[in-house]
């Protein structure tokens, strides 16, 4: 289970850190507020290297070098 999500220059988030409650969370919001981007960040982190230890994962093809990290 993911306990923390931290984003840097990822989609609509310049900088974002979220300590996810142990009992889980429901993401609610209006359209175009970043809900899908949060889920994409988790998928992005897992797809970059699913066996990597917790820490930053970086997309190598952009100048801004977005990063997403998840702790479990």
KEDRENTOR-906864 format. One record per atom (N, C-alpha, C): x, y, z; residue number from 1. Coordinates in nm, 2 decimals, always signed. Layout:
residues N
+--------+--------+--------+-----+
:      u :      v :      w : seq :
+--------+--------+--------+-----+
:      X :      Y :      Z : NUM :
...
+--------+--------+--------+-----+
//
This chain:
residues 72
+--------+--------+--------+-----+
:      u :      v :      w : seq :
+--------+--------+--------+-----+
:  +0.09 :  -0.12 :  +0.00 :   1 :
:  +0.00 :  +0.00 :  +0.00 :   1 :
:  +0.09 :  +0.12 :  +0.00 :   1 :
:  +0.05 :  +0.22 :  -0.08 :   2 :
:  +0.13 :  +0.35 :  -0.08 :   2 :
:  +0.09 :  +0.43 :  +0.03 :   2 :
:  +0.19 :  +0.49 :  +0.10 :   3 :
:  +0.16 :  +0.57 :  +0.22 :   3 :
:  +0.19 :  +0.72 :  +0.19 :   3 :
:  +0.27 :  +0.75 :  +0.09 :   4 :
:  +0.30 :  +0.89 :  +0.06 :   4 :
:  +0.32 :  +0.90 :  -0.09 :   4 :
:  +0.28 :  +1.02 :  -0.14 :   5 :
:  +0.30 :  +1.05 :  -0.28 :   5 :
:  +0.36 :  +1.19 :  -0.29 :   5 :
:  +0.47 :  +1.20 :  -0.37 :   6 :
:  +0.53 :  +1.33 :  -0.38 :   6 :
:  +0.56 :  +1.35 :  -0.53 :   6 :
:  +0.51 :  +1.47 :  -0.58 :   7 :
:  +0.53 :  +1.50 :  -0.72 :   7 :
:  +0.61 :  +1.63 :  -0.74 :   7 :
:  +0.69 :  +1.63 :  -0.84 :   8 :
:  +0.77 :  +1.75 :  -0.88 :   8 :
:  +0.75 :  +1.77 :  -1.03 :   8 :
:  +0.70 :  +1.88 :  -1.07 :   9 :
:  +0.68 :  +1.91 :  -1.21 :   9 :
:  +0.61 :  +1.80 :  -1.29 :   9 :
:  +0.51 :  +1.75 :  -1.24 :  10 :
:  +0.43 :  +1.64 :  -1.30 :  10 :
:  +0.30 :  +1.69 :  -1.34 :  10 :
:  +0.27 :  +1.69 :  -1.47 :  11 :
:  +0.15 :  +1.74 :  -1.53 :  11 :
:  +0.11 :  +1.88 :  -1.47 :  11 :
:  -0.01 :  +1.88 :  -1.40 :  12 :
:  -0.05 :  +2.01 :  -1.35 :  12 :
:  +0.00 :  +2.05 :  -1.22 :  12 :
:  +0.09 :  +1.96 :  -1.16 :  13 :
:  +0.15 :  +1.98 :  -1.03 :  13 :
:  +0.29 :  +2.03 :  -1.04 :  13 :
:  +0.32 :  +2.15 :  -0.98 :  14 :
:  +0.46 :  +2.20 :  -0.98 :  14 :
:  +0.53 :  +2.12 :  -0.86 :  14 :
:  +0.46 :  +2.12 :  -0.75 :  15 :
:  +0.52 :  +2.05 :  -0.63 :  15 :
:  +0.40 :  +2.01 :  -0.55 :  15 :
:  +0.39 :  +1.88 :  -0.51 :  16 :
:  +0.28 :  +1.83 :  -0.44 :  16 :
:  +0.33 :  +1.71 :  -0.35 :  16 :
:  +0.29 :  +1.71 :  -0.23 :  17 :
:  +0.32 :  +1.60 :  -0.13 :  17 :
:  +0.19 :  +1.56 :  -0.06 :  17 :
:  +0.17 :  +1.43 :  -0.05 :  18 :
:  +0.04 :  +1.39 :  +0.01 :  18 :
:  +0.07 :  +1.27 :  +0.10 :  18 :
:  +0.05 :  +1.28 :  +0.23 :  19 :
:  +0.06 :  +1.17 :  +0.32 :  19 :
:  -0.08 :  +1.10 :  +0.32 :  19 :
:  -0.08 :  +0.98 :  +0.26 :  20 :
:  -0.21 :  +0.91 :  +0.24 :  20 :
:  -0.25 :  +0.84 :  +0.37 :  20 :
:  -0.37 :  +0.86 :  +0.42 :  21 :
:  -0.41 :  +0.80 :  +0.54 :  21 :
:  -0.40 :  +0.64 :  +0.54 :  21 :
:  -0.37 :  +0.58 :  +0.65 :  22 :
:  -0.36 :  +0.44 :  +0.65 :  22 :
:  -0.48 :  +0.36 :  +0.61 :  22 :
:  -0.60 :  +0.42 :  +0.64 :  23 :
:  -0.73 :  +0.36 :  +0.60 :  23 :
:  -0.76 :  +0.38 :  +0.45 :  23 :
:  -0.68 :  +0.45 :  +0.38 :  24 :
:  -0.71 :  +0.48 :  +0.24 :  24 :
:  -0.77 :  +0.62 :  +0.22 :  24 :
:  -0.80 :  +0.65 :  +0.09 :  25 :
:  -0.86 :  +0.78 :  +0.06 :  25 :
:  -0.94 :  +0.77 :  -0.06 :  25 :
:  -1.04 :  +0.86 :  -0.08 :  26 :
:  -1.12 :  +0.88 :  -0.19 :  26 :
:  -1.08 :  +1.01 :  -0.25 :  26 :
:  -1.05 :  +1.02 :  -0.38 :  27 :
:  -1.02 :  +1.14 :  -0.45 :  27 :
:  -1.14 :  +1.20 :  -0.52 :  27 :
:  -1.18 :  +1.32 :  -0.47 :  28 :
:  -1.30 :  +1.38 :  -0.53 :  28 :
:  -1.26 :  +1.52 :  -0.58 :  28 :
:  -1.33 :  +1.57 :  -0.68 :  29 :
:  -1.30 :  +1.71 :  -0.72 :  29 :
:  -1.37 :  +1.74 :  -0.86 :  29 :
:  -1.38 :  +1.86 :  -0.89 :  30 :
:  -1.43 :  +1.90 :  -1.02 :  30 :
:  -1.35 :  +1.85 :  -1.14 :  30 :
:  -1.40 :  +1.87 :  -1.26 :  31 :
:  -1.32 :  +1.83 :  -1.38 :  31 :
:  -1.20 :  +1.92 :  -1.39 :  31 :
:  -1.09 :  +1.87 :  -1.44 :  32 :
:  -0.96 :  +1.94 :  -1.47 :  32 :
:  -0.90 :  +1.99 :  -1.34 :  32 :
:  -0.91 :  +1.92 :  -1.23 :  33 :
:  -0.84 :  +1.96 :  -1.11 :  33 :
:  -0.72 :  +1.88 :  -1.07 :  33 :
:  -0.70 :  +1.77 :  -1.14 :  34 :
:  -0.57 :  +1.69 :  -1.12 :  34 :
:  -0.60 :  +1.55 :  -1.06 :  34 :
:  -0.72 :  +1.50 :  -1.05 :  35 :
:  -0.75 :  +1.37 :  -0.99 :  35 :
:  -0.68 :  +1.26 :  -1.08 :  35 :
:  -0.70 :  +1.26 :  -1.21 :  36 :
:  -0.63 :  +1.16 :  -1.29 :  36 :
:  -0.48 :  +1.17 :  -1.29 :  36 :
:  -0.43 :  +1.29 :  -1.28 :  37 :
:  -0.29 :  +1.31 :  -1.27 :  37 :
:  -0.23 :  +1.24 :  -1.15 :  37 :
:  -0.30 :  +1.24 :  -1.04 :  38 :
:  -0.25 :  +1.17 :  -0.92 :  38 :
:  -0.24 :  +1.02 :  -0.95 :  38 :
:  -0.34 :  +0.96 :  -1.01 :  39 :
:  -0.34 :  +0.82 :  -1.04 :  39 :
:  -0.23 :  +0.79 :  -1.15 :  39 :
:  -0.22 :  +0.88 :  -1.24 :  40 :
:  -0.11 :  +0.86 :  -1.35 :  40 :
:  +0.03 :  +0.86 :  -1.28 :  40 :
:  +0.04 :  +0.95 :  -1.18 :  41 :
:  +0.17 :  +0.95 :  -1.12 :  41 :
:  +0.21 :  +0.82 :  -1.05 :  41 :
:  +0.11 :  +0.76 :  -0.99 :  42 :
:  +0.14 :  +0.63 :  -0.93 :  42 :
:  +0.17 :  +0.52 :  -1.03 :  42 :
:  +0.10 :  +0.52 :  -1.14 :  43 :
:  +0.12 :  +0.43 :  -1.25 :  43 :
:  +0.26 :  +0.46 :  -1.32 :  43 :
:  +0.29 :  +0.59 :  -1.33 :  44 :
:  +0.42 :  +0.63 :  -1.39 :  44 :
:  +0.53 :  +0.58 :  -1.30 :  44 :
:  +0.52 :  +0.59 :  -1.17 :  45 :
:  +0.63 :  +0.54 :  -1.08 :  45 :
:  +0.64 :  +0.39 :  -1.09 :  45 :
:  +0.53 :  +0.32 :  -1.10 :  46 :
:  +0.54 :  +0.17 :  -1.10 :  46 :
:  +0.59 :  +0.13 :  -1.24 :  46 :
:  +0.56 :  +0.20 :  -1.35 :  47 :
:  +0.60 :  +0.16 :  -1.48 :  47 :
:  +0.75 :  +0.19 :  -1.51 :  47 :
:  +0.80 :  +0.29 :  -1.44 :  48 :
:  +0.94 :  +0.32 :  -1.47 :  48 :
:  +1.03 :  +0.21 :  -1.42 :  48 :
:  +1.01 :  +0.16 :  -1.31 :  49 :
:  +1.09 :  +0.04 :  -1.25 :  49 :
:  +1.01 :  -0.01 :  -1.14 :  49 :
:  +0.92 :  -0.11 :  -1.16 :  50 :
:  +0.84 :  -0.17 :  -1.05 :  50 :
:  +0.92 :  -0.23 :  -0.94 :  50 :
:  +1.05 :  -0.26 :  -0.96 :  51 :
:  +1.12 :  -0.32 :  -0.85 :  51 :
:  +1.22 :  -0.22 :  -0.78 :  51 :
:  +1.21 :  -0.10 :  -0.82 :  52 :
:  +1.30 :  +0.01 :  -0.76 :  52 :
:  +1.25 :  +0.04 :  -0.62 :  52 :
:  +1.35 :  +0.07 :  -0.53 :  53 :
:  +1.31 :  +0.11 :  -0.40 :  53 :
:  +1.24 :  +0.24 :  -0.40 :  53 :
:  +1.17 :  +0.28 :  -0.29 :  54 :
:  +1.10 :  +0.41 :  -0.29 :  54 :
:  +1.20 :  +0.52 :  -0.31 :  54 :
:  +1.15 :  +0.62 :  -0.39 :  55 :
:  +1.24 :  +0.73 :  -0.42 :  55 :
:  +1.19 :  +0.79 :  -0.55 :  55 :
:  +1.26 :  +0.89 :  -0.60 :  56 :
:  +1.22 :  +0.96 :  -0.72 :  56 :
:  +1.23 :  +0.87 :  -0.84 :  56 :
:  +1.14 :  +0.88 :  -0.93 :  57 :
:  +1.15 :  +0.82 :  -1.07 :  57 :
:  +1.14 :  +0.94 :  -1.16 :  57 :
:  +1.22 :  +0.94 :  -1.27 :  58 :
:  +1.23 :  +1.05 :  -1.36 :  58 :
:  +1.20 :  +1.01 :  -1.50 :  58 :
:  +1.13 :  +1.09 :  -1.57 :  59 :
:  +1.10 :  +1.07 :  -1.71 :  59 :
:  +1.21 :  +1.13 :  -1.79 :  59 :
:  +1.29 :  +1.06 :  -1.87 :  60 :
:  +1.41 :  +1.11 :  -1.93 :  60 :
:  +1.39 :  +1.19 :  -2.06 :  60 :
:  +1.27 :  +1.20 :  -2.11 :  61 :
:  +1.25 :  +1.27 :  -2.24 :  61 :
:  +1.21 :  +1.41 :  -2.24 :  61 :
:  +1.20 :  +1.48 :  -2.12 :  62 :
:  +1.16 :  +1.62 :  -2.12 :  62 :
:  +1.26 :  +1.70 :  -2.05 :  62 :
:  +1.25 :  +1.83 :  -2.08 :  63 :
:  +1.34 :  +1.93 :  -2.02 :  63 :
:  +1.31 :  +1.95 :  -1.87 :  63 :
:  +1.18 :  +1.95 :  -1.84 :  64 :
:  +1.15 :  +1.99 :  -1.70 :  64 :
:  +1.17 :  +1.87 :  -1.61 :  64 :
:  +1.19 :  +1.75 :  -1.66 :  65 :
:  +1.22 :  +1.63 :  -1.58 :  65 :
:  +1.12 :  +1.61 :  -1.46 :  65 :
:  +1.00 :  +1.58 :  -1.50 :  66 :
:  +0.90 :  +1.55 :  -1.39 :  66 :
:  +0.94 :  +1.43 :  -1.31 :  66 :
:  +0.90 :  +1.43 :  -1.18 :  67 :
:  +0.93 :  +1.31 :  -1.10 :  67 :
:  +0.81 :  +1.28 :  -1.01 :  67 :
:  +0.81 :  +1.15 :  -0.98 :  68 :
:  +0.70 :  +1.10 :  -0.89 :  68 :
:  +0.77 :  +1.00 :  -0.80 :  68 :
:  +0.73 :  +1.01 :  -0.68 :  69 :
:  +0.79 :  +0.91 :  -0.59 :  69 :
:  +0.67 :  +0.86 :  -0.50 :  69 :
:  +0.68 :  +0.74 :  -0.46 :  70 :
:  +0.57 :  +0.68 :  -0.37 :  70 :
:  +0.64 :  +0.60 :  -0.27 :  70 :
:  +0.60 :  +0.60 :  -0.15 :  71 :
:  +0.65 :  +0.52 :  -0.04 :  71 :
:  +0.54 :  +0.42 :  +0.00 :  71 :
:  +0.59 :  +0.31 :  +0.03 :  72 :
:  +0.49 :  +0.21 :  +0.08 :  72 :
:  +0.53 :  +0.16 :  +0.22 :  72 :
+--------+--------+--------+-----+
//
